[in-house]
Amino acid sequence: MDFSFTEEQRMIADTANKLATDKLEPLAERLDNGEGRAEFLANLQMLADNGFMGLNLSSEYGGTEAGTIGFALAVEALAQGCASTAVTVSVTNMVGEVIQAVGSEEQKARYLPRLTDGRYPAGGFCLTESSAGSDPSSMKTRAVKDGNHYVLNGSKLYISSAEYAGVFVVWAVTDSDAPKGKGISCFLVEAGTPGLVIGKAEKKMGQTGSATNEVLFQDCRVPATAMMGQENEGFRIAVGELAGGRIGIAALALGVARKAMAAGKAYIKEREQFGRPLADMQGLQWLVADRETELEAAKLLIHQAASLKDSGKAFSKEASMAKLFASEAAQKATYTALQLHGGAGYIKDYPLERYARDARITTIYEGTSEVQRLIIAREVMKAV
């Protein structure tokens, strides 16, 4: 197996690393404190200008055509600068890929260039509801046909980038009598559409620079041409795209973990106790060795899933493995790095506590660790 990257992939990673260091990291603390929204949006435009909002999209629509490995490398690098920015990039790319995969030619021509060039700062992925989190097939949002339109009513929770997304991919029940998961359709709803209401902003533990809101649909009327794919076939679209999104979140978790461990290693090399550097102490060396081994394993799982996706092969199980392992490894890595700093790690003068908070959500969104285990077990047992 060839583990080397192409010249284009290396260039993407190098560019992402530079932008993360020069532009994203200096703003991360202010975003964590609820400041710097204008600069955040400016950074999103900068990332669009550099091709990061359409990494796996066709050049016909302004995409980079970097593939899924290039996407994973970019998100990992950006997350080392700012997790809030990295998740915005990841979700926007996922929205773009949904539109490219199942949208009509008119939908792709209208919406994809606006995502890739930054006219839309982000895209919104409206799936989760209060009673439909790990089980999205239980959603209650309805879309009722009315002539040449559909009227949407319901609400979605925890929608990333809702305050500044230009377009939302929305799932709603179109056949209430269909078996569970079979009567759901997928729609594109533009920001500013009457009846689309951006609700309260959630106060989060981490990744606070990324807006997360409730999105309500109150007699929201959209043309029938806003539907993507076939009527009542939307749940299959959601399941497929979530698998790809999990590669992005796994890469994000890996990026945050790597940044935390880099800080931890630097600190114990400089800090002396008992007359010698902390890095000389075997107990701490073993902690570092274990975490670094886990992060390397996470990287290989991520790139395996990305490679399978780029090859057009089944990758759902591998994406869940990557997301499960990388997000859980990030919990251990960020807490280990904080521990290596001792009392200093608990103080906001150091970014360790932010890394730990930013990493925590990665075991939850895009499917919890428990859901990933269910998917993995289901796929493994099929082969028995």
C-alpha positions as CSV (number, residue, x, y, z in Angstrom):
1,M,0.0,0.0,0.0
2,D,1.3,3.4,-1.0
3,F,1.1,5.9,1.9
4,S,2.6,8.8,0.0
5,F,0.5,11.9,-1.0
6,T,0.3,13.4,-4.4
7,E,1.9,16.8,-5.1
8,E,-1.6,18.3,-5.2
9,Q,-2.5,16.8,-1.8
10,R,0.7,18.0,-0.3
11,M,0.1,21.5,-1.6
12,I,-3.4,21.5,-0.1
13,A,-2.1,20.4,3.2
14,D,0.7,23.0,3.1
15,T,-1.6,25.8,2.2
16,A,-4.1,24.8,4.9
17,N,-1.4,24.7,7.5
18,K,-0.1,28.2,6.5
19,L,-3.6,29.7,6.6
20,A,-4.3,28.0,9.9
21,T,-1.2,29.4,11.4
22,D,-1.3,32.9,9.9
23,K,-5.1,33.6,9.9
24,L,-7.1,31.1,11.9
25,E,-5.1,30.5,15.1
26,P,-4.7,34.3,15.9
27,L,-8.5,34.6,16.0
28,A,-9.4,31.4,17.8
29,E,-9.2,32.7,21.3
30,R,-11.4,35.8,20.5
31,L,-14.0,33.5,18.8
32,D,-14.0,31.3,21.9
33,N,-14.8,34.5,23.9
34,G,-17.8,35.4,21.6
35,E,-15.9,38.0,19.7
36,G,-14.5,38.5,16.1
37,R,-17.5,37.4,14.0
38,A,-16.6,39.9,11.2
39,E,-13.0,38.5,11.1
40,F,-14.4,35.0,11.1
41,L,-16.6,35.6,8.1
42,A,-13.6,37.3,6.4
43,N,-11.6,34.1,7.0
44,L,-14.4,32.0,5.5
45,Q,-14.2,34.2,2.4
46,M,-10.4,33.8,2.3
47,L,-10.8,30.0,2.5
48,A,-13.3,30.1,-0.4
49,D,-10.9,32.2,-2.4
50,N,-8.3,29.4,-1.8
51,G,-10.6,26.6,-2.9
52,F,-11.4,25.1,0.5
53,M,-15.2,25.4,0.2
54,G,-15.5,22.9,-2.6
55,L,-12.6,20.5,-2.1
56,N,-14.4,17.5,-3.6
57,L,-16.6,19.4,-6.1
58,S,-16.2,19.6,-9.9
59,S,-14.2,22.5,-11.3
60,E,-17.3,23.2,-13.5
61,Y,-18.8,24.7,-10.4
62,G,-15.7,26.3,-9.0
63,G,-14.6,23.2,-7.0
64,T,-11.0,22.1,-6.4
65,E,-11.4,18.4,-7.3
66,A,-9.0,17.6,-4.5
67,G,-10.7,14.3,-3.6
68,T,-11.6,13.1,-0.1
69,I,-8.0,12.6,1.0
70,G,-7.3,16.2,0.1
71,F,-10.4,17.2,2.0
72,A,-9.3,15.2,5.1
73,L,-5.8,16.7,5.0
74,A,-7.3,20.2,4.7
75,V,-9.8,19.8,7.6
76,E,-7.1,18.3,9.8
77,A,-4.8,21.2,9.2
78,L,-7.4,23.9,9.6
79,A,-8.6,22.4,12.9
80,Q,-5.1,22.9,14.3
81,G,-5.7,26.6,13.8
82,C,-9.4,26.8,14.8
83,A,-11.9,24.0,15.3
84,S,-14.8,26.4,14.8
85,T,-13.6,27.4,11.3
86,A,-12.7,23.8,10.4
87,V,-16.2,22.5,11.2
88,T,-17.7,25.3,9.1
89,V,-15.6,24.2,6.2
90,S,-16.4,20.5,6.8
91,V,-20.2,21.0,6.9
92,T,-20.2,23.4,3.9
93,N,-18.2,20.8,1.8
94,M,-20.8,18.2,2.9
95,V,-23.7,20.4,1.7
96,G,-21.9,21.0,-1.6
97,E,-21.4,17.2,-2.1
98,V,-25.1,16.5,-1.4
99,I,-26.1,19.0,-4.1
100,Q,-23.5,17.7,-6.5
101,A,-24.6,14.1,-5.9
102,V,-28.3,14.4,-6.2
103,G,-29.2,17.9,-7.3
104,S,-30.6,18.7,-10.7
105,E,-28.4,20.5,-13.3
106,E,-30.2,23.7,-12.5
107,Q,-29.7,23.3,-8.7
108,K,-26.0,22.5,-9.1
109,A,-25.5,25.5,-11.5
110,R,-27.3,27.8,-9.1
111,Y,-26.0,26.8,-5.7
112,L,-22.5,25.2,-6.0
113,P,-20.7,28.3,-7.4
114,R,-22.2,30.4,-4.6
115,L,-20.7,28.0,-2.0
116,T,-17.3,27.6,-3.7
117,D,-16.7,31.3,-4.3
118,G,-17.9,32.5,-0.9
119,R,-21.1,34.4,-1.9
120,Y,-22.7,32.0,0.5
121,P,-20.3,32.0,3.6
122,A,-21.5,28.5,4.5
123,G,-24.1,25.8,3.9
124,G,-26.6,24.4,6.4
125,F,-27.4,20.7,6.9
126,C,-30.9,20.5,8.5
127,L,-31.5,17.0,9.7
128,T,-31.5,16.8,13.5
129,E,-34.7,17.4,15.5
130,S,-35.6,17.3,19.1
131,S,-37.1,13.8,18.8
132,A,-34.9,12.7,15.9
133,G,-31.2,12.8,16.8
134,S,-29.5,9.5,16.6
135,D,-32.7,8.3,14.8
136,P,-33.3,10.8,12.1
137,S,-36.0,8.6,10.5
138,S,-38.3,9.8,13.4
139,M,-38.3,13.4,12.2
140,K,-41.6,15.4,12.5
141,T,-41.0,18.2,10.0
142,R,-43.5,18.0,7.2
143,A,-43.6,19.1,3.6
144,V,-47.1,19.2,2.1
145,K,-47.6,19.5,-1.6
146,D,-49.6,22.5,-2.7
147,G,-49.9,22.9,-6.4
148,N,-46.4,23.6,-7.8
149,H,-45.0,24.2,-4.3
150,Y,-44.4,22.4,-1.0
151,V,-45.1,24.0,2.4
152,L,-42.7,23.1,5.2
153,N,-43.5,23.1,8.9
154,G,-41.4,22.0,11.7
155,S,-38.1,22.7,13.4
156,K,-34.5,21.5,13.3
157,L,-32.0,21.6,16.1
158,Y,-28.2,22.2,16.4
159,I,-27.7,23.5,12.9
160,S,-24.2,24.6,12.3
161,S,-23.6,27.9,10.5
162,A,-27.4,28.7,10.5
163,E,-26.9,32.4,11.1
164,Y,-24.8,32.9,8.0
165,A,-25.6,29.9,5.7
166,G,-26.8,30.9,2.3
167,V,-28.6,27.7,1.5
168,F,-30.0,24.8,3.6
169,V,-30.4,21.2,2.7
170,V,-33.6,20.2,4.6
171,W,-35.2,16.9,5.2
172,A,-38.9,16.6,5.7
173,V,-41.7,14.0,5.7
174,T,-43.7,14.0,2.5
175,D,-45.6,10.8,3.0
176,S,-46.9,10.3,6.6
177,D,-48.3,6.9,5.8
178,A,-45.1,5.4,4.4
179,P,-43.0,3.0,6.6
180,K,-40.6,4.7,8.9
181,G,-37.7,6.3,6.9
182,K,-39.4,5.7,3.6
183,G,-41.5,8.9,3.2
184,I,-38.8,11.5,3.6
185,S,-37.7,14.0,0.9
186,C,-34.9,16.4,0.6
187,F,-35.2,20.1,-0.2
188,L,-33.0,23.1,-0.9
189,V,-34.2,26.2,1.0
190,E,-32.4,29.5,0.5
191,A,-31.7,31.9,3.4
192,G,-34.3,34.6,3.5
193,T,-37.1,32.5,2.2
194,P,-40.3,33.6,4.0
195,G,-41.2,31.2,6.8
196,L,-37.5,30.1,7.3
197,V,-36.7,31.4,10.8
198,I,-33.3,31.3,12.4
199,G,-34.0,30.6,16.1
200,K,-31.9,31.0,19.2
201,A,-28.2,30.5,19.2
202,E,-27.0,27.7,21.4
203,K,-24.5,28.5,24.2
204,K,-22.0,25.7,23.8
205,M,-19.2,24.1,25.7
206,G,-16.8,24.4,22.8
207,Q,-16.4,25.4,19.2
208,T,-18.2,28.6,20.2
209,G,-17.0,30.5,17.2
210,S,-19.2,28.3,15.0
211,A,-22.9,29.4,15.3
212,T,-25.3,26.7,16.2
213,N,-29.0,27.5,16.0
214,E,-32.5,26.1,15.9
215,V,-34.0,26.5,12.5
216,L,-37.8,26.8,12.2
217,F,-40.1,26.3,9.2
218,Q,-43.3,28.2,9.6
219,D,-45.5,27.7,6.5
220,C,-42.3,28.0,4.6
221,R,-43.3,27.8,0.9
222,V,-40.8,26.5,-1.7
223,P,-41.2,25.6,-5.3
224,A,-41.5,21.9,-6.2
225,T,-38.2,22.4,-8.1
226,A,-36.5,22.8,-4.7
227,M,-36.7,19.1,-4.1
228,M,-33.5,17.2,-4.6
229,G,-33.7,13.6,-5.9
230,Q,-36.9,11.6,-6.0
231,E,-39.8,12.2,-3.7
232,N,-39.8,10.0,-0.6
233,E,-36.2,8.9,-1.2
234,G,-34.5,11.5,0.9
235,F,-33.5,9.4,3.9
236,R,-31.2,7.3,1.7
237,I,-29.5,10.6,0.7
238,A,-29.0,11.6,4.3
239,V,-27.5,8.3,5.3
240,G,-25.1,8.3,2.5
241,E,-23.9,11.9,3.0
242,L,-23.5,11.4,6.8
243,A,-20.9,8.7,6.1
244,G,-18.9,11.2,4.1
245,G,-19.3,13.9,6.7
246,R,-17.9,11.5,9.3
247,I,-14.5,11.5,7.5
248,G,-14.4,15.3,7.9
249,I,-15.2,15.2,11.7
250,A,-12.6,12.4,12.2
251,A,-10.1,14.7,10.5
252,L,-11.1,17.6,12.6
253,A,-10.8,15.6,15.8
254,L,-7.3,14.5,14.7
255,G,-6.2,18.1,14.0
256,V,-7.3,19.3,17.4
257,A,-5.6,16.4,19.1
258,R,-2.4,16.9,17.2
259,K,-2.3,20.6,18.2
260,A,-2.9,19.7,21.8
261,M,-0.2,17.1,21.9
262,A,2.3,19.4,20.1
263,A,1.7,21.9,22.9
264,G,2.0,19.2,25.6
265,K,5.3,17.9,24.2
266,A,6.8,21.4,23.9
267,Y,5.8,22.2,27.5
268,I,7.4,19.1,29.1
269,K,10.6,19.6,27.2
270,E,10.9,23.1,28.7
271,R,9.5,22.6,32.2
272,E,11.9,21.2,34.8
273,Q,11.0,19.5,38.1
274,F,13.3,17.5,40.4
275,G,16.3,19.0,38.6
276,R,15.5,17.7,35.1
277,P,13.0,18.3,32.2
278,L,9.6,16.6,32.6
279,A,10.2,15.0,29.2
280,D,12.9,12.8,30.7
281,M,10.5,11.1,33.1
282,Q,9.4,7.7,31.9
283,G,5.8,8.0,33.1
284,L,5.2,11.1,30.9
285,Q,7.1,9.5,28.0
286,W,4.7,6.6,28.0
287,L,1.7,8.9,28.0
288,V,3.1,10.6,25.0
289,A,4.0,7.3,23.2
290,D,0.5,6.0,23.7
291,R,-1.3,9.1,22.5
292,E,1.0,9.5,19.4
293,T,0.4,5.9,18.5
294,E,-3.3,6.3,18.7
295,L,-3.3,9.5,16.6
296,E,-1.2,7.7,13.9
297,A,-3.7,4.9,13.9
298,A,-6.5,7.4,13.6
299,K,-4.8,9.0,10.6
300,L,-4.6,5.7,8.8
301,L,-8.2,4.9,9.4
302,I,-9.2,8.3,8.1
303,H,-7.2,8.0,5.0
304,Q,-8.4,4.4,4.4
305,A,-12.0,5.6,4.5
306,A,-11.2,8.6,2.3
307,S,-9.4,6.4,-0.2
308,L,-12.3,4.0,-0.5
309,K,-14.7,6.8,-1.0
310,D,-12.5,8.3,-3.8
311,S,-12.4,4.8,-5.4
312,G,-16.1,4.6,-5.5
313,K,-16.2,1.6,-3.1
314,A,-18.3,1.1,0.0
315,F,-16.9,3.1,2.8
316,S,-19.6,3.5,5.5
317,K,-18.1,1.0,7.9
318,E,-14.6,2.4,7.5
319,A,-15.9,6.0,7.9
320,S,-17.6,5.0,11.2
321,M,-14.4,3.3,12.4
322,A,-12.4,6.4,11.6
323,K,-14.9,8.7,13.2
324,L,-15.2,6.5,16.3
325,F,-11.5,6.0,16.8
326,A,-10.3,9.5,16.0
327,S,-12.9,11.3,18.1
328,E,-12.3,9.0,21.1
329,A,-8.5,9.3,20.7
330,A,-8.9,13.1,20.6
331,Q,-10.6,13.0,24.0
332,K,-7.6,11.2,25.5
333,A,-5.0,13.3,23.6
334,T,-6.5,16.7,24.7
335,Y,-6.8,15.6,28.3
336,T,-3.3,14.1,28.3
337,A,-1.9,17.3,26.9
338,L,-3.8,19.3,29.6
339,Q,-2.4,16.9,32.2
340,L,1.1,17.4,30.9
341,H,0.8,21.1,31.6
342,G,-0.3,20.4,35.2
343,G,-2.1,23.4,36.8
344,A,-1.2,25.6,33.9
345,G,-3.3,23.5,31.6
346,Y,-6.4,24.5,33.6
347,I,-5.7,28.2,33.2
348,K,-7.1,30.1,30.2
349,D,-3.7,31.7,29.6
350,Y,-2.9,28.4,27.9
351,P,-5.2,27.0,25.1
352,L,-5.3,23.4,26.5
353,E,-8.7,23.8,28.1
354,R,-10.1,25.1,24.8
355,Y,-8.7,22.2,22.9
356,A,-10.3,19.8,25.3
357,R,-13.7,21.6,25.0
358,D,-13.4,21.8,21.2
359,A,-12.6,18.1,20.9
360,R,-15.5,17.0,23.2
361,I,-18.3,17.4,20.6
362,T,-16.5,15.2,18.0
363,T,-17.8,12.1,19.8
364,I,-21.4,13.4,19.5
365,Y,-22.1,15.3,16.3
366,E,-22.3,13.5,12.9
367,G,-23.4,10.5,14.9
368,T,-22.4,9.6,18.4
369,S,-19.7,7.1,19.2
370,E,-22.5,4.7,20.3
371,V,-24.2,5.0,16.8
372,Q,-20.8,4.4,15.1
373,R,-20.5,1.2,17.1
374,L,-23.9,0.1,15.9
375,I,-23.0,0.8,12.3
376,I,-19.7,-1.0,12.6
377,A,-21.3,-4.0,14.3
378,R,-24.1,-4.2,11.7
379,E,-21.6,-4.1,8.8
380,V,-19.2,-6.6,10.4
381,M,-22.0,-9.1,11.1
382,K,-23.2,-9.0,7.5
383,A,-20.0,-10.7,6.6
384,V,-20.4,-13.5,9.1
